[in-house]
Every structure is written in structure tokens, then in C-alpha cells.
Amino acid sequence: MFLTNSRYAQVATVTTTLSTGETVVALKRRQLTPAVGAPQSVVSGDRLDVIADQQYADATWFWHIADANTALDSRDLVAEPGDTLNVPQT
């Protein structure tokens, strides 16, 4: 259902029946583990996929940075130049 490098690849699913009788499959909530990393100052034009490519040689790992900073929308992490974000070490 998800790519093997997706943050959701190993997340279990649950099935429930709505009041309408429709059956829905959903992902269980993921528990985020604390990530140790180096603080990095955000500069204008930063993007998590570019930072991930520089840090991990894989732009699809942007979600590791988003998880370490508990961001639901990763764009929020680089929206304000001067903000600091945590970049986990591999």
C-alpha cells in the first residue's frame, strides 16, 4: 500500500464500521520516538527534501526531519527564516 521507505510502511491498520454500515480501513496512530540530531537554522528557500538529500543522500527521508520536529505539515518547519529545526543523525 505504501512505498517501503514511507513513514507509513510499517504502521498497522484497523478496520471499523461506520454508522452507515460502510467498512473503513485506517492507519493506527504512529508513536514517534525521540530523535537525536543537530539543530539547523532555517534559511530562505530551505526545503526538507533538499536538507534530507544533503543529510541522508535520500530526499524521500524528509519525513524523518518532520517527525523529529513533530510537524504535521513539513512546510511549516522551513516557513520562517531564522527558525531552528532538529535534523536527526543517521
N, C-alpha and C positions, 0 to 999 in steps of 0.2 A: 504494500500500500504506500509506503514511503521509501525514499532512497535510503541506502544503508548509512549514509553519513548525515541523515536528517536528525534533528533533535528529538523527533517523534518516533524514530525507527524501533526503539525498544520499549515504547510505552504500551502498557496493556490497554485493552478496550473493555468497555462494559456495554451491555445491551439492556435497554429499558423499553417499556411500552407506554406510550403517551395515552392521555385520556381519550384520544380519538381512536385508539386501537392501533395506531401506527407504531411499528417497532423501529427504534433508532439505535444505532451503534455510535458510541462516542469514546474518545480517549480519556483514560483516567488522568487525574491531575499529576503532573510531574513534581517530584520533590527535588529542589535544587540543592546541590551540595556546595558548600563553601569553596570558593576558588581563590587560590593564592596567585597574586600577579603583581605586575609593576604598574604604578599609576602613570598615566599618559595624559598630557594636556591636549585638549581638542583645539585644532586649528581650523580656520575657514576652509571648507571644501573637503574635510575628512569624511570618509565613508567606512563603515565597519568591514565591508567586504575587502576593501583595499588594505586596511590595517591587518585583517586576518591573513590575507595573502602574504603580506610582509612578515608577519609573525610566524605563521604556520605553513607557508607555501601552499595554502589551500583557501581560496576566497569563500568557499561554502562553509567554512568554520566560523563565520561571523557570529553565529548563534552562541558560540562559547563565550564570546565577549558580552553579548546581550545577557546571557544567563548570569555571568559573574557580576553584572551590574543590575540585575533583576529588572530588566526592561522588557515590557510587553511589546513596545514598538521601538525597534533598534534605531530608528532615525532620530528619536529623542536624545540619544546619547551623544550625537555629534551636531546637534542643532545650534548649540551656543559655544562659539569660540571662547577658550579660556576655562571651560568646564574640565573636570578631570574624570577619566574613566579608568577602570581596572582592566588590564589586559592580562589574562591568565597565562602562566608559563606552561609550556608543553612538558 
